Amino acid sequence: MTGRLLLTFDDRHVDSWLAARPLFDEVEAEVTFFVMEADLLDDDERAGLQVLLADGHTVGSHGARHRNADETIRDQGADEYVAIEIDPSIHALQEIGASVRSFAYPNTRRDDASDAVLLSRFEYLRGGSPRTADRAITARTIVPADAIPRVLPARGSDTGRGGESHPADAETMSFLLRETAERDGVLVVLAHDIAARSAFNHIDPDRLAVILREARGLGLSMHGFDRLPMPEGSR
């Protein structure tokens, strides 16, 4: 059994991402951090992201202000969306040494029009998928390794937000990891902050450790978006 797990973290939680470095090292995992507000990062945040890049992780764009791509393009036009949301993010991330080959849709909001705009700027886009226990539906998140689409679905894995718990779906995630290994597929998983408790969407560090250790035990390769092959028709 083989396969690949692309674990991703969104927003601007640099301190908690840095704190997870020993776990990533333990399981030999490279992951992707999709950063928002890159033009507003302070010196410590920029330095932290450079440490993560030096570790071999990927840093991609999550937009300058986390605007929904579909509605912003519809309401303000593609050129304005790129000018206010994409160009500032790309520029700021390139300044810290990121390649910025990939983009994660804020709130996983996308449509054909936004895909057309963003695929002219990025090699890969990350969308979303239903967080359901229906195995027939959730298995569609897995894509074939020999035909990776440029717009990738992703499975959420956060355990909560503030005092609210998200669905306890450890069995479903375990199923997805096993299926990915058996199919020699590619599975993208998304999370945000890494904390036992946070005001933001977050995954508990213990839960993250279970996912990563199970993936390693299944022989899944864990790497960032920058290690995906250059797709045909990309920039």
N, C-alpha and C positions, 0 to 999 in steps of 0.2 A: 504494500500500500504506500502511496505517495500523496502528493497534493500540496497546495499552498494556502496559507492563511495570511491575509493582509489585514493586520490590526491597525485601526486608525483612531486618532483622538482629535477632537475638534475644540475650537475656540482659543482661549488664551490662559491656559492653566500651567504655565511653564514650571512653577515651583513643584507642583505635584508630579509633573512628568519627570522632572529631574530626580525626584525622590524614588521613582520606580526603576531607575537605572540598574540597581542590583538584581531585580527580578528579570529584566530584559536580558542582562548578561548571563544570568543563571541558565536560562533556557535557550540562549543564543538566538534571541529574537531581534530583528530589526523591524521597526514600525513606522507609521506615517503620522505626522502631526500637521493638521490642517489649521492654520493660524489665521485668526481674524484680527483686525486693527493693527496690522503689522507696522503701519506708519506711526502708531502711538506707543510702541514698545519702549520701555525705559532701558537704561544701559544694562541692568541686571538681566532683564528678559532677553535682550539681544544676545548677551554673553551666554545665557543658558541654552538658547537655541543653537548657538554655535557649538556648544559642548555636545548636544544631541546629534548634530550633523557630523561632528568628528567621530562619534560612536558608530556611525554608519546608518543612522536613521534618516528618513526623508522628511523634508518640510515642504508642504504645499500650501496653496491659498484657500482661504475660507471667506474671501471677500474683505473689503476694507471696513464695512460697517454691518456685515451680516444681513444685508438686504435680500429679500426674496427675489431671485433672478426672474422668475416668470412674470410677476406683477410689475417689477421695476421696468423691465423691457417693454411690457405692454403699455404702461402708463407714461414712460419717459423716453422710450426709444432705445435701440441697441447702442447707438453711439454714446448717449449720455450715460447709460449703464456702465459701459466699459470705462468711460472717463472717470466716473465717481467711485466705482466699486472694484474694478479689476486692475487698471493701470497703477493706482497708488499701492495696491497690495503687492503686485509683482515687483515693482521697483524697490519697495522697502525690504522684501524678502531676498531679492537678489543682492542687496547691499550687505546682508549678513552671510552671503555665500550659498544660499539655496538655489537650486536649479529651477524651481517652480514649474515643474512639468505637469503638475496635476492640480485639480480643483475639486473641492467638496461643496455641494450645494447646501447653503444654509437652510435649515429646516427640511432638507431633502426635497425642496420645492423646485420642480423642473418641468419643462415641456419641450416640444420639438423646436420651437423658436429659440429657447435659451440654449439648447444643445447646439444648434447651428452657430450661434454667436460664440459660444465658449470653446467649441472644438477647433475654432480658428486660432485660439490662443493657447490651448493646453492639449497635451497628448491624451490625457485620461481625465474623465469626470467621475465623481462618485455621487450616486443618488441614494435611494433608500429602498426599502421593501417592507411589506406588512410584518409586524411583530405578532405572529400568530402561532398557536400550538399545532395547527393543521400541518402535518408533515409534508403532504403533497404540495401545499402552497409554499411553505418555507424552504423546501428543497430547491425551488426555482432560483433562490439566491446564489446557488452554486453554478459557476460558469465553467465551460471546458477550457483546460489549459492550452489547447491548441487552437482556440478560437475566442480569445479574450475580447469582449466588446470594449469600445472606447468609453461607453457610458456604463459603469459598473453598478449593479445593485449592492446593497449592504444591509446587514442584519444588526439591529440595535442590541446592545448588551448592558446598558446602564442599569444600575440597581435601584436608583431613586433620584429624587430632586427635593431638597429641603427635607421636610418630615414625611414626604410621601414616597412610598415604595413603588417601584415598577414591578411588572409581572415577574414572578419567580419561575423562570423558564430554563433552569439548569439542564433538565432532561432534553429539551428541544435543542439547546446549544450543543450538548454532547452528541446528539443525533447528527447535527449539521457537520460537526468535526469529523465524525466517523464516515459520513457519506462523502465528504470532501476527499478524505484519504482513499476510500474505496474507488471513487470515480477518477482519481488523479485530477481533481478539479481545483478551482480557485474560489475561495470564500473570503469576502470582505466583511469585517465586523467593525462597527463604530461605537465609540464611547466618547466621553468628554473629560471631566475632572476625574482624578483618581484619589478617592478619599472614602473613609468609612461614613462620613456625613458631610454634606456640602449644600449650600444654598443653590447650587447649580446642578444640572444633570451630572451624575457621577456614577462611577463603578467602584464598588468596595475593593480595596487591594487584595483581600483574601479571595474574592470571586475572580478577579483578574488572574491571580496566581493559579487557580484551578483550571481556567481556560487555557492558559499558556502551557501549563505542565501536561495537560491532557493532549494538547496539540503536539507537543514535543514527543510524548509517548507514542503517538500515532505516526510519527515520522514526517509530520507536515513541515515544510519549509516555511519559515516566517520572515518575510522581508517587506520592505517598503515599496511604494509606488515607483520610485526612481529605478528600481530593478526590473520593472516590467519591460518587455521588448518595445522598441520603437514601432508604433503601429503604422500601417500603410495609410497614406493620406494625411498624416499629421503634419504640423508646421515644421 
